[in-house]
Amino acid sequence: QVQLVESGGGLVQPGGSLRLSCAASGNINSIYAMGWYRQAPGKQRVLVASITNGGGTNYADSVKGRFTISRDNAKNTVYLQMNSLKPEDTAVYYCFKQILASTYSFYWGQGTQVTVSS
């Protein structure tokens, strides 16, 4: 079952901007949190940003002040506005949702490539 559909990746020059989007299936009330992890070649997958159903946000230290996560509850969609992009932001970005259930299980999007290069 497809849980998440994400888009918005691409090639951008250093200092540029991209906006990622991730649309979740189901009722927004069943979601505890949504956000993105990213994985660069040869590296572990790390949390980039998240937002809870109560609106609380969390960011990796490396993106604070540059990235902003937001949510449109009516569309079951979250957005990641990425500004002042750096080459080290290059990675596959994976949207996730964490369900509001006893397991608090994670579900993953298909991933979208972000490449920051001149």
NUTOR-754295 format. One line per 8 residues: number of its first residue (from 1); their letters; for each residue x, y, z of N, C-alpha, C. Coordinates in pm, 1 decimal, always signed. Layout:
% NUTOR-754295
NUM) A) X,Y,Z,X,Y,Z,X,Y,Z  ...
END
This chain:
% NUTOR-754295
1) QVQLVESG) +84.1,-119.5,+0.0,+0.0,+0.0,+0.0,+87.8,+124.7,+0.0  +59.8,+216.4,-90.7,+131.8,+342.6,-95.6,+83.6,+431.9,+17.4  +176.7,+471.6,+101.7,+143.9,+556.6,+215.1,+178.2,+703.1,+191.9  +287.6,+726.3,+118.8,+339.3,+860.6,+100.2,+385.7,+880.5,-43.2  +356.4,+997.8,-96.6,+403.6,+1035.7,-229.1,+476.5,+1168.2,-215.9  +606.1,+1168.3,-246.6,+685.0,+1288.2,-230.4,+741.0,+1335.9,-363.7  +767.1,+1465.3,-369.6,+816.7,+1527.0,-490.6,+890.6,+1654.9,-454.6  +953.4,+1715.8,-555.3,+1015.6,+1845.1,-538.4,+1166.3,+1846.3,-545.4
9) GGLVQPGG) +1228.6,+1730.5,-555.3,+1372.7,+1726.5,-565.6,+1421.1,+1772.7,-701.4  +1552.2,+1783.9,-713.2,+1611.3,+1826.5,-837.7,+1752.1,+1875.6,-819.0  +1803.1,+1937.7,-923.3,+1937.8,+1994.1,-924.3,+1929.7,+2143.6,-902.8  +2008.5,+2193.3,-809.3,+2008.7,+2335.8,-778.6,+2151.1,+2379.0,-747.9  +2182.3,+2504.1,-776.8,+2314.1,+2558.3,-747.3,+2327.0,+2592.1,-599.5  +2449.1,+2592.0,-547.1,+2468.1,+2636.1,-408.8,+2407.1,+2773.3,-385.6  +2339.4,+2786.9,-272.1,+2268.5,+2909.3,-240.3,+2125.9,+2913.2,-289.5  +2087.7,+2817.8,-370.4,+1953.1,+2813.0,-423.6,+1854.3,+2751.2,-327.5
17) SLRLSCAA) +1731.1,+2735.7,-376.1,+1621.6,+2686.0,-293.4,+1543.5,+2578.2,-365.1  +1485.9,+2489.2,-287.0,+1391.7,+2389.3,-333.7,+1283.3,+2373.1,-228.7  +1167.7,+2326.8,-272.4,+1061.0,+2292.4,-179.5,+1016.1,+2149.9,-206.1  +1027.5,+2066.8,-105.5,+979.5,+1930.1,-112.2,+837.3,+1922.6,-58.9  +759.8,+1832.6,-114.8,+626.3,+1807.9,-64.4,+606.4,+1658.5,-44.5  +519.6,+1625.7,+48.1,+490.2,+1486.3,+78.0,+343.9,+1475.8,+116.2  +268.9,+1399.7,+37.7,+127.2,+1380.0,+61.0,+104.3,+1243.2,+123.0  +33.5,+1240.6,+232.9,+8.3,+1118.0,+306.5,-132.5,+1068.2,+281.7
25) SGNINSIY) -146.9,+937.2,+277.8,-278.5,+876.5,+269.2,-342.1,+872.8,+406.8  -473.6,+858.8,+407.5,-544.8,+843.5,+532.3,-577.2,+974.7,+599.8  -631.9,+961.6,+716.7,-675.1,+1074.8,+795.5,-556.3,+1138.6,+865.9  -547.0,+1269.8,+856.3,-437.8,+1340.3,+922.6,-440.2,+1317.9,+1073.0  -557.6,+1289.5,+1126.7,-568.9,+1266.0,+1270.3,-503.8,+1135.8,+1314.6  -473.5,+1048.0,+1220.1,-407.8,+922.4,+1252.3,-255.7,+932.1,+1248.2  -203.5,+1049.8,+1220.6,-60.0,+1070.5,+1205.8,-5.2,+1142.6,+1327.4  +99.1,+1087.3,+1384.3,+166.1,+1150.5,+1496.9,+267.0,+1255.3,+1450.6
33) AMGWYRQA) +345.5,+1220.0,+1348.6,+446.5,+1311.0,+1298.9,+476.8,+1280.4,+1153.2  +526.4,+1380.7,+1083.6,+575.6,+1364.1,+948.3,+702.6,+1445.6,+932.1  +779.9,+1409.4,+832.3,+901.2,+1484.1,+806.4,+987.9,+1413.9,+704.1  +1116.4,+1447.0,+708.5,+1213.3,+1390.1,+614.1,+1338.9,+1344.3,+683.7  +1386.8,+1230.3,+639.9,+1523.0,+1188.8,+659.1,+1595.8,+1206.9,+525.9  +1727.8,+1208.0,+531.5,+1804.9,+1209.1,+408.5,+1923.3,+1114.8,+421.5  +1968.6,+1067.3,+307.0,+2079.7,+974.1,+303.3,+2170.3,+1009.2,+186.9  +2292.3,+1046.0,+218.4,+2393.9,+1072.0,+118.5,+2469.4,+943.3,+88.8
41) PGKQRVLV) +2532.0,+934.4,-28.9,+2606.2,+812.5,-62.6,+2709.7,+777.0,+42.4  +2708.5,+652.1,+85.1,+2804.4,+604.5,+182.5,+2778.6,+646.6,+325.1  +2666.6,+712.8,+351.0,+2636.9,+761.4,+484.2,+2505.7,+704.2,+535.0  +2485.9,+717.6,+664.4,+2363.2,+671.0,+727.1,+2249.2,+768.3,+703.4  +2128.1,+716.0,+709.8,+2010.1,+799.6,+698.3,+1991.8,+879.2,+827.5  +1974.8,+1009.9,+814.0,+1964.8,+1097.0,+930.3,+1840.6,+1184.0,+919.9  +1788.0,+1220.9,+1034.6,+1670.3,+1306.7,+1039.9,+1706.1,+1447.5,+995.4  +1622.7,+1504.0,+909.5,+1638.5,+1641.6,+864.5,+1543.8,+1733.7,+939.8
49) ASITNGGG) +1415.7,+1701.4,+936.6,+1314.5,+1784.7,+999.8,+1189.9,+1702.8,+1023.1  +1113.4,+1739.9,+1124.2,+987.9,+1672.9,+1153.2,+889.1,+1771.9,+1210.5  +761.9,+1737.1,+1199.0,+655.4,+1817.4,+1256.4,+551.0,+1722.7,+1311.9  +506.2,+1748.0,+1433.2,+408.4,+1662.2,+1497.7,+267.3,+1710.2,+1468.6  +169.8,+1626.8,+1507.3,+30.5,+1665.2,+1485.3,-9.1,+1787.2,+1566.7  +68.3,+1818.2,+1669.8,+44.3,+1938.1,+1747.0,+116.3,+2060.7,+1694.9  +195.2,+2045.1,+1589.4,+263.3,+2157.1,+1527.9,+406.0,+2178.6,+1572.8  +454.0,+2097.7,+1665.3,+591.3,+2110.8,+1707.7,+688.3,+2067.4,+1599.7
57) TNYADSVK) +799.5,+2136.7,+1587.4,+898.1,+2107.5,+1484.1,+1032.8,+2074.9,+1544.9  +1110.9,+2000.6,+1467.8,+1245.3,+1964.8,+1507.3,+1332.2,+1963.3,+1383.3  +1454.7,+2012.3,+1395.9,+1546.6,+2021.7,+1283.2,+1682.9,+1968.7,+1321.4  +1749.0,+1910.8,+1223.3,+1889.1,+1878.4,+1240.2,+1969.6,+2006.7,+1255.4  +2074.1,+2000.9,+1336.5,+2156.9,+2119.0,+1355.8,+2210.9,+2174.1,+1224.2  +2238.8,+2086.5,+1131.1,+2299.3,+2127.3,+1005.8,+2206.8,+2208.3,+916.2  +2075.7,+2204.8,+942.3,+1980.7,+2275.6,+856.2,+1906.2,+2386.0,+928.5  +1928.2,+2402.3,+1056.9,+1858.8,+2506.2,+1132.4,+1887.7,+2643.7,+1073.4
65) GRFTISRD) +1782.4,+2721.5,+1058.1,+1794.1,+2853.6,+1000.2,+1785.9,+2856.6,+850.1  +1793.5,+2740.6,+786.4,+1786.8,+2732.4,+640.5,+1662.8,+2658.8,+590.9  +1620.3,+2557.8,+664.5,+1505.2,+2476.4,+624.0,+1386.5,+2507.9,+713.2  +1267.0,+2500.8,+655.3,+1143.8,+2519.9,+729.9,+1044.0,+2412.5,+690.4  +991.2,+2342.2,+789.2,+890.0,+2241.5,+763.7,+753.9,+2297.7,+803.2  +653.2,+2267.1,+723.0,+517.8,+2313.4,+749.2,+419.0,+2206.5,+707.1  +292.7,+2227.1,+742.1,+191.3,+2125.2,+718.4,+61.3,+2188.9,+674.3  -3.3,+2125.1,+577.8,-136.5,+2162.9,+533.5,-227.9,+2046.7,+568.3
73) NAKNTVYL) -298.0,+2057.3,+679.2,-379.0,+1946.3,+726.7,-492.8,+1910.5,+631.1  -548.0,+2010.6,+563.7,-658.2,+1985.1,+472.3,-616.0,+1896.4,+356.6  -489.5,+1901.7,+320.1,-438.0,+1823.1,+208.8,-354.4,+1704.3,+252.6  -343.5,+1682.3,+381.9,-258.2,+1575.4,+433.5,-117.3,+1583.6,+375.5  -65.2,+1703.7,+368.6,+61.4,+1727.4,+302.0,+154.8,+1808.2,+390.5  +281.9,+1770.9,+388.1,+384.8,+1849.2,+454.0,+480.9,+1902.7,+349.2  +543.9,+2013.1,+381.9,+635.6,+2080.1,+292.2,+766.5,+2107.6,+364.4  +873.2,+2097.0,+290.2,+1004.2,+2132.1,+341.6,+1064.6,+2236.7,+249.6
81) QMNSLKPE) +1066.0,+2360.4,+296.0,+1128.2,+2469.0,+222.3,+1276.1,+2470.6,+256.0  +1359.2,+2454.4,+155.7,+1502.7,+2445.4,+173.9,+1567.8,+2564.6,+105.7  +1626.5,+2651.3,+185.0,+1693.4,+2770.4,+135.0,+1842.5,+2762.4,+162.6  +1916.5,+2847.5,+93.9,+2061.5,+2855.2,+111.6,+2125.5,+2717.5,+104.4  +2089.5,+2643.7,+3.1,+2135.1,+2505.7,-8.2,+2285.6,+2498.2,-28.7  +2342.9,+2394.5,+29.5,+2485.9,+2370.2,+25.2,+2513.0,+2235.4,-39.3  +2632.3,+2216.3,-94.3,+2664.4,+2086.0,-152.6,+2645.2,+1970.0,-54.9  +2670.3,+1992.2,+73.1,+2653.3,+1886.8,+170.5,+2507.4,+1850.5,+195.9
89) DTAVYYCF) +2413.4,+1926.9,+141.0,+2272.8,+1889.9,+146.2,+2236.9,+1785.3,+41.5  +2328.6,+1755.6,-47.6,+2303.0,+1657.0,-151.8,+2275.7,+1520.8,-89.8  +2161.0,+1463.5,-123.9,+2119.8,+1335.4,-67.7,+1987.6,+1294.9,-130.6  +1948.5,+1172.1,-104.4,+1811.7,+1130.2,-129.9,+1730.7,+1162.9,-5.9  +1623.4,+1235.2,-23.7,+1537.5,+1276.4,+85.9,+1415.4,+1185.2,+91.0  +1393.8,+1124.2,+205.7,+1284.9,+1030.1,+225.0,+1182.7,+1088.1,+321.5  +1063.6,+1110.2,+272.1,+954.6,+1151.4,+358.7,+911.8,+1034.8,+446.5  +871.0,+1066.4,+567.9,+817.0,+963.9,+656.2,+692.1,+1014.2,+724.5
97) KQILASTY) +610.5,+920.3,+764.7,+505.7,+950.2,+860.3,+514.3,+850.0,+974.1  +481.6,+896.0,+1091.4,+475.5,+812.2,+1209.5,+331.1,+811.1,+1255.6  +272.8,+692.1,+1262.5,+130.6,+683.8,+1287.0,+98.9,+699.3,+1435.2  -21.8,+750.3,+1459.7,-70.9,+766.4,+1595.9,-142.3,+637.6,+1634.3  -65.0,+542.2,+1676.9,-113.2,+412.4,+1717.8,-17.3,+356.8,+1820.9  -52.4,+242.0,+1874.9,+27.7,+186.8,+1982.8,+171.5,+158.5,+1940.7  +192.5,+126.0,+1812.7,+326.2,+94.3,+1764.2,+407.8,+216.9,+1725.8  +341.4,+327.2,+1695.3,+406.5,+447.8,+1643.1,+500.0,+412.9,+1527.4
105) SFYWGQGT) +450.8,+328.5,+1438.1,+532.2,+279.1,+1327.8,+560.0,+387.7,+1224.7  +672.9,+369.9,+1157.0,+713.9,+459.3,+1049.4,+676.0,+401.7,+914.1  +635.1,+489.9,+823.0,+613.4,+457.4,+683.6,+692.6,+555.8,+600.3  +740.2,+508.9,+484.2,+837.2,+584.9,+406.6,+789.3,+614.5,+266.6  +824.2,+732.7,+218.5,+805.3,+765.5,+79.0,+912.1,+702.4,-7.4  +900.1,+723.0,-138.0,+990.3,+657.3,-231.9,+1126.5,+724.5,-241.4  +1138.1,+843.8,-190.2,+1262.0,+918.1,-195.7,+1267.6,+1010.8,-315.2  +1331.6,+1124.9,-296.0,+1353.3,+1219.0,-404.9,+1495.6,+1272.6,-395.2
113) QVTVSS) +1563.0,+1278.3,-508.9,+1702.8,+1319.2,-512.2,+1714.5,+1470.7,-509.1  +1797.0,+1519.3,-419.0,+1834.8,+1660.3,-414.1,+1984.1,+1668.4,-439.5  +2021.9,+1741.8,-542.1,+2162.1,+1759.1,-576.3,+2194.3,+1907.5,-578.8  +2291.7,+1946.7,-499.2,+2334.6,+2085.9,-491.2,+2475.4,+2092.8,-548.2  +2487.6,+2153.0,-663.5,+2615.4,+2155.0,-733.5,+2617.9,+2270.7,-832.1  +2736.1,+2326.0,-850.8,+2754.1,+2429.7,-950.5,+2799.3,+2372.4,-1083.3
END
